[in-house]
Amino acid sequence: MGGDARRAVEILRTEGARPLAVKAARRATQGPGVTARALRTVRRAAVIARNEGMRSLTVKALDRTRQRLVTAQPGLAPRQEIRMLVRYEDALEADWTPTQPWAASPLVVRDRGLSTAWIMHPPGESSGGAQNIFRFIKYLEDAGHRASIYLYHSADHAIDATYLKQLISANTSYAPIAAEFHAYSHERGVAPDTDALFATGWETAYPAFRDTSPARRFYFVQDFEPAFYSVGSEHVLAENTYRFGFHGITAGHWLADKLAAEYGMRTSAFGFGADLRHYSLTRTEGRDGLFFYARPVTTRRGFELGVMALQHVARAQPDRPIHLAGWDTSNYDLPFAHINHGMLRIDQLNDIYNQCATGLVLSLTNMSLLPLELLASGVIPVLNRGENNTKVVQNDFIRYADPSPHALAEALMEEMARPDLADRARRAAASVAPMTWDQPGRDFVNLVVEAMRG
């Protein structure tokens, strides 16, 4: 990646697409334009940022930098700083062996609303993890508590918090919240009146740990993030955050049980829900399709394993329509006929789901939100068997299979061969009708309030 591309990706990652466009236009009128290679790099980065979020773009950029250094000829590689998702100095200085002041005498609030601070990576336009964070902040605000967002990253460029607030406020995928946005700095820290300080990803746990605020520490845990990395420094640094003494509030009981048993972490769990405004049963007849949540860029979604299972299905049922969505797979040579929907907006998914009798959703860490959304649309989801899924949601219409191509294919074909498909679709949708996000939202607020009471 050349200098032009690196600078462009940094602007995109830290400020967003609009500032990048402005800067590119200004440069075009004042001097030589960026190279075609740089523009291609920026376009790829923009797709990742839009579809996966700035955090994912950062991880991929760091991986690309390491790969370039490994393949460079000795003595010719440029000097590089050590760069990770977390700021080097934050990881360097975090020592959880002595008891921290905020842990030695935890703050107690019993008779008033809470002031909460959330440290998070700058969100992308359609970052699922960030959307869930905002959803629960909205429940806190609706219950009479206050929230502030503190944006944190490891890049050298400043974060334009005002622009990001405007970007998120205009995006209907995010819950509308009143929280103010700030660029986090260790020197300023969070507001002095903060009662509860939330880390939202492993890299944000480090500034939350080091912050001088007396606020009680919480950790909003949506997945087991050490598994996002091969064994190495970032795997260990992510794992260490579960030893910081934070109160983990987790998405589902699998995470709560795992972190408590393996790291001695104090944990509480909230359940999963589905946004029934977007997912519903609209047809019962003619549902002959098979849906696959295809995310080759997200390794925990088991893309290759899913492709193998679908190849077995396609061999046995070559006329079966197979719908792929979640990522543009047009550059992949897949061994079966399929319909590539690529990335879809939330309001485009229900029509695809209602063409399908069953769907394959692989989750190799914490369970995806997709199975409940599929059920709401009358689709029977087939999941890989494992406590990471079975402990999170209990529903009689979720089908589990061993994580092997043959077992997954057999489960899919058995579901599609059922004579009562129409009735089963109706009953599956009815089974999740009460499972909105309102109860998990209330549970989350109650967990925070009870913890703050000491």
ZAKOLSE-953689 format. One line per field, with one value per residue (C-alpha): x, y, z; residue number from 0. Coordinates in pm, 1 decimal, decimal comma. Layout:
! ZAKOLSE-953689
xx	c(X	...) $
yy	c(Y	...) $
zz	c(Z	...) $
num	c(NUM	...) $
//
This chain:
! ZAKOLSE-953689
xx	c(0,0	155,6	165,9	-142,5	-346,1	-227,2	-320,9	-658,0	-737,6	-638,0	-875,5	-1153,9	-1098,3	-1075,1	-1306,7	-1538,4	-1615,9	-1726,0	-1403,6	-1208,4	-1404,0	-1351,3	-977,4	-947,1	-1129,8	-912,6	-597,6	-717,9	-747,2	-416,9	-174,9	-124,6	-414,5	-390,4	-281,5	-525,9	-385,7	-449,3	-805,6	-867,4	-733,2	-959,2	-1262,7	-1192,0	-1142,3	-1469,3	-1661,6	-1513,5	-1578,6	-1937,6	-2026,0	-1817,5	-1731,9	-1417,5	-1301,0	-1289,3	-1112,0	-847,6	-787,7	-755,0	-522,2	-298,3	-293,1	-199,9	86,2	227,0	206,0	391,3	671,5	707,0	742,3	973,5	1341,8	1567,3	1709,4	1461,8	1143,8	1043,2	1071,9	734,8	584,1	421,8	54,7	-241,4	-611,6	-524,8	-286,2	56,1	95,3	-241,1	-146,6	201,1	82,7	-217,6	-130,6	-427,4	-230,6	-264,6	-619,5	-732,5	-893,0	-1223,3	-1226,3	-1111,3	-1402,2	-1671,1	-1896,0	-2252,8	-2557,3	-2902,0	-3121,0	-3077,9	-3032,7	-2694,7	-2438,4	-2279,2	-1978,1	-1915,2	-1573,0	-1605,5	-1430,3	-1563,4	-1865,5	-1921,1	-2238,0	-2368,7	-2167,6	-2384,6	-2195,5	-2217,2	-2587,7	-2646,5	-2452,2	-2667,2	-2981,7	-2900,3	-2787,7	-3132,4	-3295,0	-3081,3	-3178,2	-3546,3	-3523,5	-3400,0	-3022,8	-2763,7	-2496,9	-2188,5	-1994,4	-1613,7	-1453,9	-1117,3	-874,7	-502,9	-451,9	-247,3	-529,1	-773,9	-1130,5	-1399,7	-1659,9	-1903,4	-1908,0	-1953,1	-2247,4	-2408,4	-2337,2	-2489,8	-2786,1	-2879,3	-2853,5	-3182,9	-2996,4	-2893,0	-3124,9	-3169,7	-2988,2	-2929,3	-2569,6	-2295,9	-1991,9	-1634,0	-1289,3	-1134,4	-796,9	-616,2	-525,2	-886,0	-1053,9	-1428,2	-1645,1	-1582,1	-1947,2	-1943,5	-2098,0	-2061,5	-1786,3	-1839,4	-1577,4	-1733,3	-1453,4	-1123,8	-917,8	-1146,3	-1104,5	-749,6	-839,1	-1135,7	-895,3	-643,1	-894,5	-862,9	-1239,4	-1377,8	-1668,8	-1770,5	-1636,2	-1856,4	-1772,9	-2040,4	-1931,0	-2090,0	-1845,0	-1534,4	-1291,1	-963,2	-1101,2	-1090,1	-711,5	-465,6	-254,4	-34,2	-6,0	-353,7	-513,1	-343,6	-409,4	-778,7	-794,1	-627,2	-911,7	-1134,5	-899,3	-931,3	-1197,5	-1481,0	-1841,8	-1917,6	-2270,0	-2284,5	-2497,8	-2634,8	-2539,6	-2265,5	-2037,3	-2138,2	-2063,9	-1739,2	-1591,6	-1692,4	-1558,4	-1234,0	-1136,6	-1318,4	-1503,6	-1821,1	-2083,7	-2452,0	-2633,5	-2913,9	-3108,8	-3143,9	-3432,9	-3547,6	-3655,8	-4003,0	-4057,7	-3836,8	-3894,8	-4232,3	-4408,7	-4555,1	-4600,3	-4635,0	-4654,8	-4376,2	-4096,8	-3857,7	-3536,6	-3240,9	-3073,4	-2704,6	-2551,7	-2233,4	-1957,8	-1619,9	-1458,5	-1569,5	-1395,5	-1615,7	-1911,4	-1761,2	-1800,4	-1593,2	-1772,8	-2105,7	-2002,4	-1910,6	-2248,6	-2432,6	-2234,9	-2376,2	-2727,0	-2678,9	-2558,2	-2872,8	-3111,4	-2960,6	-3277,6	-3300,1	-3266,4	-2978,3	-2975,1	-2651,9	-2645,7	-2411,9	-2127,1	-2066,1	-1941,3	-1913,5	-1535,3	-1563,5	-1573,9	-1851,9	-1927,1	-2304,0	-2558,8	-2672,4	-2823,4	-2571,4	-2758,3	-2442,7	-2488,9	-2852,6	-3017,9	-3226,9	-3546,0	-3448,4	-3396,4	-3753,2	-3848,5	-3551,9	-3624,7	-3985,9	-3871,2	-3688,5	-3788,1	-3464,4	-3141,6	-2783,8	-2629,3	-2289,8	-2159,7	-1830,2	-1810,7	-2116,3	-2449,2	-2554,3	-2869,4	-2975,9	-3156,1	-3428,3	-3470,5	-3507,6	-3762,3	-3967,4	-3988,2	-4088,4	-3746,2	-3613,4	-3248,9	-2990,4	-2702,2	-2382,1	-2427,2	-2235,5	-2288,4	-2204,4	-2541,1	-2755,6	-2693,1	-2796,8	-3142,9	-3380,2	-3633,8	-3792,4	-3773,7	-3396,5	-3232,9	-2884,9	-2636,1	-2277,7	-2033,7	-1947,1	-2045,7	-2245,8	-2433,1	-2527,4	-2641,3	-2854,4	-3024,6	-3100,7	-3245,9	-3453,5	-3608,3	-3686,9	-3845,3	-4102,3	-4462,9	-4584,2	-4360,2	-4633,7	-4765,9	-4413,9	-4331,3	-4637,5	-4552,5	-4187,1	-4283,0	-4530,4	-4263,7	-4062,0	-4352,4	-4290,7	-3911,9	-3863,2	-3565,8	-3780,8	-3733,8	-3355,7	-3342,6	-3527,5	-3310,9	-2995,5	-3107,9	-3200,4	-2863,3	-2674,8	-2893,5	-2869,0	-2491,2	-2460,3	-2653,8	-2365,7) $
yy	c(0,0	327,7	653,3	796,1	487,9	472,9	835,2	788,3	476,9	654,4	941,8	700,9	493,2	783,4	1044,6	871,3	881,3	1245,1	1400,2	1166,9	1287,5	1650,8	1604,7	1409,7	1684,1	1952,7	1763,8	1711,1	2088,4	2171,8	1906,3	1561,4	1322,2	996,6	691,0	435,9	178,6	410,6	470,2	95,5	54,5	330,5	177,0	-160,1	11,9	202,4	-122,4	-277,8	35,6	63,0	-305,2	-409,8	-87,1	111,2	-137,2	-420,9	-196,4	-122,9	-492,7	-572,8	-277,3	-390,9	-747,1	-615,3	-410,8	-715,4	-926,6	-662,5	-648,2	-1026,0	-1050,4	-748,4	-806,4	-772,2	-425,7	-275,3	-272,2	70,9	128,5	70,0	150,4	-133,5	-79,6	-274,2	-214,9	-88,8	202,2	68,8	286,5	173,0	-193,7	-117,7	53,1	-162,7	-367,0	-538,9	-711,6	-427,6	-337,8	-22,3	263,9	225,4	-145,3	-102,3	126,6	77,1	374,7	331,2	516,9	441,8	750,2	914,8	852,3	733,2	914,8	654,4	677,6	436,2	401,1	255,0	234,4	482,9	302,0	235,1	301,1	-53,7	-201,2	-464,0	-454,8	-77,0	-85,9	-318,3	-87,1	207,6	-2,3	-60,5	297,1	397,9	172,7	335,4	684,1	593,6	477,2	821,4	771,7	973,3	851,2	992,3	829,5	843,7	741,0	566,1	424,7	363,6	575,6	895,0	1104,1	1289,7	1165,3	1401,8	1326,0	1592,3	1448,2	1092,7	1198,2	1353,3	1040,1	808,0	1035,9	1031,8	651,5	472,2	150,6	310,3	381,2	756,2	853,3	1184,4	1104,2	1348,5	1224,2	1295,9	1194,4	1005,8	1108,8	966,7	1316,6	1435,9	1102,6	1075,8	1338,3	1375,4	1304,8	961,9	687,2	388,2	347,1	87,0	-82,8	-213,8	-410,8	-553,7	-256,1	-11,1	-204,7	-65,7	305,6	219,2	43,6	328,1	612,7	799,1	825,4	666,5	531,3	166,5	-39,1	-242,8	-445,7	-479,6	-813,5	-928,6	-1201,9	-1388,1	-1158,4	-1348,4	-1598,4	-1326,4	-1366,0	-1646,2	-1721,4	-1417,4	-1082,6	-951,5	-1283,0	-1257,9	-885,1	-939,7	-1231,1	-1028,3	-776,6	-1036,5	-1019,3	-643,0	-669,2	-523,9	-637,9	-812,1	-774,9	-1022,5	-1104,2	-1441,1	-1694,6	-1874,7	-1574,4	-1508,5	-1867,1	-1887,0	-1564,1	-1645,8	-2002,9	-1941,3	-1593,3	-1548,9	-1251,5	-1120,8	-1154,5	-1100,7	-1179,2	-1032,0	-1228,8	-1191,2	-1036,3	-964,3	-639,0	-746,4	-418,7	-556,5	-933,8	-1104,4	-1390,7	-1262,5	-1588,6	-1957,3	-2116,1	-2146,3	-2124,8	-2357,7	-2158,3	-2210,8	-1911,7	-1897,2	-1621,2	-1589,8	-1386,5	-1492,8	-1187,9	-1294,7	-1619,8	-1703,2	-1737,0	-2052,2	-1955,1	-2242,8	-2499,8	-2364,7	-2381,0	-2748,0	-2824,1	-2643,0	-2833,2	-3157,2	-3008,9	-2889,0	-3232,2	-3394,5	-3112,9	-2921,1	-2720,0	-2588,3	-2204,1	-2111,5	-1749,5	-1597,3	-1267,3	-1097,3	-1020,7	-987,8	-1334,3	-1261,3	-1303,7	-1652,5	-1962,4	-2146,9	-2506,8	-2468,2	-2240,8	-1963,4	-1616,7	-1367,7	-1087,8	-937,7	-682,5	-591,9	-322,7	-439,6	-349,1	-574,8	-897,8	-998,3	-1050,9	-1287,6	-1475,1	-1532,4	-1718,1	-1973,9	-2275,7	-2303,7	-2113,8	-2202,6	-1977,4	-2080,0	-1919,6	-2046,4	-1802,9	-1634,7	-1691,5	-1461,6	-1248,3	-1391,9	-1712,4	-1517,3	-1285,4	-1585,5	-1746,6	-1426,2	-1458,9	-1826,2	-1969,4	-2272,4	-2195,6	-2473,9	-2399,3	-2577,3	-2763,1	-2617,8	-2449,2	-2115,3	-2146,5	-2373,3	-2173,9	-1845,4	-1913,3	-2200,7	-2243,9	-2567,3	-2451,7	-2406,9	-2714,6	-2809,3	-3028,7	-3134,8	-2891,1	-3114,7	-3064,8	-3388,7	-3337,5	-2978,5	-3075,3	-3359,7	-3129,7	-2873,5	-3134,7	-3300,2	-2966,2	-2884,4	-3226,7	-3188,4	-3218,5	-2947,2	-2664,0	-2399,7	-2478,5	-2503,5	-2158,1	-2012,4	-2176,1	-2074,5	-1710,1	-1726,1	-1870,3	-1547,6	-1301,2	-1217,5	-1197,1	-828,4	-635,9	-471,8	-741,0	-771,9	-391,5	-377,8	-659,3	-471,1	-151,1	-345,1	-522,3	-191,9	-23,8	-319,1	-336,0	36,2	-10,7	-216,3) $
zz	c(0,0	-109,5	82,9	-90,5	-9,2	350,3	410,0	243,6	443,9	766,5	687,1	596,7	909,9	1150,9	1000,5	755,5	385,8	357,7	493,5	265,1	-37,1	60,7	106,1	-220,8	-411,7	-256,7	-348,3	-703,9	-751,2	-581,8	-702,7	-854,1	-807,6	-622,9	-820,5	-961,1	-720,3	-426,9	-543,8	-567,2	-215,1	-89,2	-259,5	-96,3	238,0	194,6	136,9	451,9	656,6	535,3	573,8	874,1	1051,1	1115,7	1377,6	1124,7	875,3	1136,8	1203,2	832,7	771,4	1056,6	922,5	576,9	723,3	905,3	591,7	391,6	647,8	654,4	276,2	239,0	166,7	473,5	507,7	258,2	465,3	596,9	970,0	1131,1	1466,5	1658,6	1578,3	1713,5	1765,0	2113,4	2164,6	2251,0	2560,9	2699,2	2669,3	2804,5	3122,1	3218,1	3528,5	3688,8	3966,4	4220,1	4319,4	4142,9	4340,5	4154,9	4247,9	4607,5	4688,3	4420,1	4361,4	4487,8	4351,1	4493,2	4478,9	4138,5	3769,1	3647,0	3436,4	3208,0	2976,8	2690,0	2528,2	2180,3	1846,5	1587,0	1438,7	1070,5	877,2	931,7	1216,6	1387,9	1715,9	1736,8	1651,8	1946,2	2178,9	2074,6	2119,1	2485,7	2545,0	2420,5	2682,0	2952,2	2837,4	2817,4	3180,3	3287,6	3282,6	3087,9	2847,8	2677,7	2391,9	2396,3	2065,5	2083,4	1828,8	1785,9	1474,4	1464,8	1316,0	1536,0	1559,3	1431,0	1697,7	1573,6	1223,5	1350,3	1565,6	1258,0	1054,1	1314,2	1384,9	1015,3	993,2	1060,2	1144,3	1474,4	1765,3	1817,5	2136,3	2314,2	2412,0	2322,6	2128,8	2236,3	2116,0	2405,7	2540,7	2841,1	2956,6	2980,0	3053,2	3094,2	3261,0	3636,7	3721,8	3550,2	3764,6	3532,0	3272,5	2999,4	2783,9	2461,7	2293,6	2411,6	2295,3	2478,2	2803,1	2828,5	2836,2	3061,7	3299,8	3301,5	3327,9	3658,7	3706,5	4026,4	3819,1	3855,9	3564,2	3330,4	3021,2	2749,9	2601,9	2275,8	2177,3	2287,5	2111,9	2168,8	1916,7	1651,2	1638,2	1584,7	1891,5	1940,6	2117,7	2037,3	2134,1	2475,7	2517,3	2440,8	2684,6	2959,1	2961,1	3127,9	3426,9	3477,9	3748,5	3540,1	3577,6	3248,5	3110,8	2826,7	2525,1	2634,3	2899,8	2708,1	2739,3	3100,4	3204,0	3005,4	3139,9	3497,0	3487,1	3298,1	3421,0	3750,0	3605,1	3765,9	3492,7	3422,9	3099,3	2892,1	2632,7	2258,5	2071,2	1717,5	1559,6	1450,5	1266,9	989,3	1000,1	962,0	784,5	455,7	263,5	346,5	0,2	-254,4	1,9	-178,2	-128,5	103,0	267,0	363,9	573,3	368,8	534,2	391,4	554,1	903,0	984,0	1282,0	1043,7	888,4	522,4	380,7	597,7	481,4	115,0	158,7	315,8	36,7	-226,1	-85,2	-96,4	-454,9	-566,3	-428,7	-525,3	-819,5	-880,9	-526,0	-520,3	-288,4	-167,9	-35,0	153,4	396,1	156,9	-215,7	-316,7	-690,1	-678,2	-528,1	-749,3	-567,9	-672,0	-705,9	-868,6	-635,6	-612,4	-478,0	-299,2	-150,2	126,3	182,0	387,7	680,1	494,8	201,0	393,6	476,7	112,7	63,5	385,4	284,6	-26,7	186,8	390,7	581,6	637,4	727,9	993,4	1128,3	1445,6	1583,1	1874,4	2027,5	1857,2	1575,1	1594,4	1259,3	1375,1	1557,1	1259,6	1027,2	1258,8	1260,2	881,4	900,3	812,0	1001,1	1086,7	1088,9	1325,6	1417,7	1745,2	2040,6	2376,2	2214,9	2039,6	2257,1	2577,3	2420,1	2275,4	2342,4	2064,0	1939,7	1577,3	1567,4	1416,6	1536,1	1352,1	1406,6	1240,4	946,5	580,8	563,4	892,3	809,3	457,9	590,7	842,2	571,9	335,0	608,4	698,6	336,3	284,9	564,4	442,2	681,7	563,0	550,8	897,2	1035,3	896,3	1071,7	1401,8	1379,3	1329,1	1616,5	1847,5	1841,7	1842,4	2211,8	2164,9	2093,1	2233,4	2501,4	2766,3	2715,0	2725,7	3058,2	3194,1	3097,1	3268,8	3582,3	3587,4	3571,7	3833,3	4072,8	4033,2	4107,3	4432,5	4563,2) $
num	c(0	1	2	3	4	5	6	7	8	9	10	11	12	13	14	15	16	17	18	19	20	21	22	23	24	25	26	27	28	29	30	31	32	33	34	35	36	37	38	39	40	41	42	43	44	45	46	47	48	49	50	51	52	53	54	55	56	57	58	59	60	61	62	63	64	65	66	67	68	69	70	71	72	73	74	75	76	77	78	79	80	81	82	83	84	85	86	87	88	89	90	91	92	93	94	95	96	97	98	99	100	101	102	103	104	105	106	107	108	109	110	111	112	113	114	115	116	117	118	119	120	121	122	123	124	125	126	127	128	129	130	131	132	133	134	135	136	137	138	139	140	141	142	143	144	145	146	147	148	149	150	151	152	153	154	155	156	157	158	159	160	161	162	163	164	165	166	167	168	169	170	171	172	173	174	175	176	177	178	179	180	181	182	183	184	185	186	187	188	189	190	191	192	193	194	195	196	197	198	199	200	201	202	203	204	205	206	207	208	209	210	211	212	213	214	215	216	217	218	219	220	221	222	223	224	225	226	227	228	229	230	231	232	233	234	235	236	237	238	239	240	241	242	243	244	245	246	247	248	249	250	251	252	253	254	255	256	257	258	259	260	261	262	263	264	265	266	267	268	269	270	271	272	273	274	275	276	277	278	279	280	281	282	283	284	285	286	287	288	289	290	291	292	293	294	295	296	297	298	299	300	301	302	303	304	305	306	307	308	309	310	311	312	313	314	315	316	317	318	319	320	321	322	323	324	325	326	327	328	329	330	331	332	333	334	335	336	337	338	339	340	341	342	343	344	345	346	347	348	349	350	351	352	353	354	355	356	357	358	359	360	361	362	363	364	365	366	367	368	369	370	371	372	373	374	375	376	377	378	379	380	381	382	383	384	385	386	387	388	389	390	391	392	393	394	395	396	397	398	399	400	401	402	403	404	405	406	407	408	409	410	411	412	413	414	415	416	417	418	419	420	421	422	423	424	425	426	427	428	429	430	431	432	433	434	435	436	437	438	439	440	441	442	443	444	445	446	447	448	449	450	451	452	453) $
//
